[in-house]
Amino acid sequence: MRFRPYSVLVSSVLLSLSLIALVPHNLDYAATWRRSALQVTPGYWMQNYLMPIGFASLAIVLVSLIVIWAGYIKRERWSWFVMFIVAWVYAFPVYVIPLLLDLIRAPQSPDWSAWFWGAVKGPRIDRDSAKGPADFLLMVFAMLLSIKSFFKRPSAPRS
């Protein structure tokens, strides 16, 4: 069956799109490089931690794209592990855990309908709160889509 090579192609495209979708948010953070401190309230300034986070995230995205285009598309097993680490050690803690913590701290059960429509039609902060978990889920889906291509044992040749 010729589905498996196409699953790797589709998976690499989905992974690339999910990583490229993270770039604008990280560019906003990196664009604060001229300020050493950010004003939180009129009398309170905080050290600018956004700038190094933005540049580090851009570096992770760039390295991940290189891994996808250089190794993942060739079905090299190490590249699947690298993308697994990027998804679970970078994307999950940065983009999903804050949302989960907000849900845990909420006094009542979340209104999923309001959250969804706020993400679709709301201001930018509402969209950003939904975009990160959606990108993470897209990464996980893309990796699961191609898992057989990377880990299926080659069958013995028939005589």
NUPANU-317603 format. One record per residue (C-alpha): chain; x, y, z. Coordinates in Angstrom, 1 decimal. Layout:
PT, A, X, Y, Z
...
//
This chain:
PT, A, 0.0, 0.0, 0.0
PT, A, 1.4, 3.4, -1.0
PT, A, -0.2, 5.4, 1.7
PT, A, 2.7, 5.5, 4.1
PT, A, 5.1, 7.7, 2.1
PT, A, 2.3, 10.2, 1.6
PT, A, 1.6, 10.2, 5.4
PT, A, 5.1, 11.3, 6.0
PT, A, 4.8, 14.1, 3.4
PT, A, 1.4, 15.2, 4.9
PT, A, 2.9, 15.0, 8.4
PT, A, 5.9, 17.1, 7.5
PT, A, 3.7, 19.7, 6.0
PT, A, 1.5, 19.8, 9.0
PT, A, 4.5, 20.0, 11.4
PT, A, 6.0, 22.8, 9.3
PT, A, 2.7, 24.8, 9.3
PT, A, 2.3, 24.4, 13.1
PT, A, 5.8, 25.6, 13.7
PT, A, 5.5, 28.5, 11.2
PT, A, 2.3, 29.5, 13.0
PT, A, 4.3, 30.1, 16.2
PT, A, 6.7, 32.6, 14.5
PT, A, 4.6, 35.8, 14.7
PT, A, 4.0, 35.4, 18.5
PT, A, 7.7, 34.8, 19.1
PT, A, 8.7, 37.7, 16.9
PT, A, 6.5, 40.0, 19.0
PT, A, 8.5, 38.8, 22.1
PT, A, 11.8, 39.2, 20.4
PT, A, 10.9, 42.7, 19.1
PT, A, 11.2, 43.9, 22.7
PT, A, 15.0, 43.7, 22.6
PT, A, 15.5, 47.4, 22.9
PT, A, 13.9, 47.6, 26.4
PT, A, 15.7, 46.1, 29.4
PT, A, 12.5, 46.5, 31.5
PT, A, 8.8, 46.5, 30.9
PT, A, 6.3, 48.6, 32.7
PT, A, 3.6, 46.4, 34.4
PT, A, 1.8, 49.1, 36.3
PT, A, 2.5, 52.9, 36.6
PT, A, 4.9, 52.4, 39.5
PT, A, 6.2, 48.9, 38.8
PT, A, 8.8, 47.8, 36.2
PT, A, 9.8, 44.2, 35.5
PT, A, 12.9, 42.9, 33.8
PT, A, 12.3, 42.0, 30.2
PT, A, 12.2, 38.2, 30.0
PT, A, 10.1, 38.3, 26.8
PT, A, 13.1, 39.1, 24.6
PT, A, 15.3, 36.0, 25.4
PT, A, 12.1, 33.8, 25.4
PT, A, 11.3, 35.1, 21.9
PT, A, 14.8, 34.5, 20.5
PT, A, 15.1, 31.1, 22.1
PT, A, 11.7, 30.1, 20.7
PT, A, 12.6, 31.3, 17.2
PT, A, 15.8, 29.3, 17.4
PT, A, 13.8, 26.2, 18.4
PT, A, 11.4, 26.7, 15.5
PT, A, 14.2, 27.2, 13.0
PT, A, 16.1, 24.1, 14.2
PT, A, 12.8, 22.1, 14.1
PT, A, 12.1, 23.2, 10.5
PT, A, 15.6, 22.2, 9.5
PT, A, 15.1, 18.8, 11.1
PT, A, 11.8, 18.3, 9.3
PT, A, 13.2, 19.3, 5.9
PT, A, 16.5, 17.5, 6.3
PT, A, 15.6, 14.3, 8.1
PT, A, 11.9, 13.8, 8.8
PT, A, 11.0, 13.9, 5.1
PT, A, 13.6, 11.1, 4.6
PT, A, 11.9, 9.0, 7.3
PT, A, 15.0, 9.0, 9.5
PT, A, 14.0, 7.8, 13.0
PT, A, 16.1, 10.3, 14.9
PT, A, 14.2, 13.1, 13.4
PT, A, 10.9, 11.7, 14.7
PT, A, 12.4, 11.7, 18.2
PT, A, 13.6, 15.3, 17.8
PT, A, 10.1, 16.4, 16.8
PT, A, 8.6, 14.4, 19.7
PT, A, 10.9, 16.3, 22.1
PT, A, 10.0, 19.6, 20.5
PT, A, 6.3, 18.9, 20.9
PT, A, 6.4, 17.6, 24.4
PT, A, 9.3, 19.5, 26.0
PT, A, 8.8, 22.9, 24.2
PT, A, 5.3, 23.3, 22.8
PT, A, 3.4, 21.5, 25.6
PT, A, 4.9, 23.4, 28.6
PT, A, 5.0, 26.8, 26.8
PT, A, 1.6, 26.7, 25.1
PT, A, -0.7, 24.2, 26.8
PT, A, 0.3, 24.1, 30.5
PT, A, -0.7, 27.8, 31.1
PT, A, -4.2, 27.1, 29.7
PT, A, -4.5, 24.0, 31.9
PT, A, -3.4, 25.9, 35.0
PT, A, -6.0, 28.6, 34.2
PT, A, -8.7, 25.9, 33.9
PT, A, -7.6, 24.3, 37.2
PT, A, -7.7, 27.7, 39.0
PT, A, -11.1, 28.6, 37.6
PT, A, -13.7, 28.7, 40.4
PT, A, -16.4, 27.1, 38.2
PT, A, -16.3, 24.7, 35.3
PT, A, -15.2, 26.5, 32.1
PT, A, -17.7, 27.6, 29.5
PT, A, -16.2, 25.9, 26.4
PT, A, -18.6, 27.6, 24.0
PT, A, -17.6, 31.1, 25.2
PT, A, -13.9, 30.0, 25.1
PT, A, -14.3, 28.7, 21.5
PT, A, -16.2, 31.8, 20.2
PT, A, -13.8, 34.1, 22.1
PT, A, -10.9, 32.4, 20.3
PT, A, -12.7, 32.7, 16.9
PT, A, -14.1, 36.3, 17.2
PT, A, -12.5, 37.8, 20.2
PT, A, -9.5, 40.1, 20.7
PT, A, -6.0, 38.9, 20.0
PT, A, -5.3, 37.6, 23.5
PT, A, -8.2, 35.3, 23.3
PT, A, -7.1, 34.0, 19.9
PT, A, -3.5, 33.5, 21.2
PT, A, -4.7, 31.5, 24.2
PT, A, -6.4, 29.0, 21.8
PT, A, -3.8, 29.0, 19.0
PT, A, -1.0, 27.5, 21.1
PT, A, -2.9, 24.4, 22.2
PT, A, -4.2, 24.0, 18.7
PT, A, -0.7, 24.1, 17.3
PT, A, 0.4, 21.5, 19.8
PT, A, -2.5, 19.2, 19.0
PT, A, -1.7, 19.6, 15.3
PT, A, 2.0, 18.6, 16.0
PT, A, 0.9, 15.5, 17.9
PT, A, -1.6, 14.6, 15.2
PT, A, 1.0, 15.0, 12.5
PT, A, 3.5, 12.8, 14.4
PT, A, 0.9, 10.1, 15.1
PT, A, -0.1, 10.1, 11.4
PT, A, 3.4, 9.1, 10.4
PT, A, 4.4, 6.8, 13.3
PT, A, 4.1, 3.6, 11.2
PT, A, 6.4, 4.9, 8.6
PT, A, 9.2, 5.4, 11.2
PT, A, 8.8, 2.4, 13.4
PT, A, 7.3, -0.4, 11.3
PT, A, 9.8, -3.2, 10.9
PT, A, 10.6, -4.1, 7.4
PT, A, 9.1, -7.4, 6.3
PT, A, 11.2, -10.3, 5.3
PT, A, 11.5, -10.7, 1.5
PT, A, 9.3, -13.3, 0.0
PT, A, 10.8, -16.1, -2.0
//
